[in-house]
Amino acid sequence: MIQPPANNSELLSIAIKSLDDLLTARNVPPEPLDSLASVEGFANLYKTLVEVRNAIMAITTGDQPFQGSTYYFFLLASILAVET
């Protein structure tokens, strides 16, 4: 069983690791860890980032499950509009 964080610094470290995993890990859980789900706003942020991640992964693998979805069209347009 995972121990709850002892302090805010530890909680922040867990949150950073969780968000980093969203960007770099091959597989991530669809819901945030229990210790982070209780942090105001984190669960919504995590779920939104999981949706963005899934959309990007679908696009990069050639899947097009989002045809007709304006949300994902504008999401893709926004991603492509970002200057590097």
PyMOL commands that set and color helices and strands:
alter all, ss='L'
color gray80, all
select helices_A, chain A and resi 8-24+34-37+42-60+70-81
alter helices_A, ss='H'
color red, helices_A
deselect
rebuild
show_as cartoon
